[in-house]
């Protein structure tokens, strides 16, 4: 594997984990969050497809999704559900930022910038819902 394919793999794994996490989040979140959660799942699925397509021409097959994923914390109520959603967005943002920093392919950058922006926006919305201040971070995906 090359560094770029490693970063693509990390981003794809993060997307697969986010889709899994949002499935659990949807079961516990308040009904008023259903549309936002559905939109997030749709965006993560589109990002997953774009990443899978990005493997074309790399000589490395796109990794398959795992059977299941370990959530960062137990989900037992609407608050813990949103905390898991926030973690999923943060992990995806970190993966996209790394891909941006590593790749030399313009197509990877064109994929990563809107994906990183989407993760940052959703993360800010979840921070607002969780009453976490500040709701935004200066450099999404940088680990802050």
C-alpha positions, 0 to 999 in steps of 0.5 A: 500500500502507498500512503495515499491508499492507506489514507483512503483506507482509513477514510473508508473505514471511518465512513463505514464505522459512521454509518454503523454508528448512525444506525444505533444513534437513530434508534436512541435519538429524539424523534426530532433528530430523525431528519438530521440523522437520516441526512447524515446517513445519506451523506456518509453513504455517498462519501463511502461510495466516492471513496470506494470509487477513488480506489480505482486505478490505485491497484489496491482493492477497496476494503470491505466493511466490517461485520460490526464496529465497537462504539466509543461509548454505550448508547443508552439515551438521546444524549449518549446517541448524539455523543456517538454521532459527534465522535463519528463525525470527528473521526471522519473529519480526521480521516479526510484531513489526513487524506488531504494532507497526504494525497497528490491526486486532485480527485482525492482532494476534490472528494475530501474537501466537501466531505471534511466540510460536511463532517465539520458542519454536522459535528458543530450541529451535534455540539450545539445540540449537546450544549458544548461550547465552542460549537466549532473548532478552528481546524476540523480534523486536526484533533482539537 
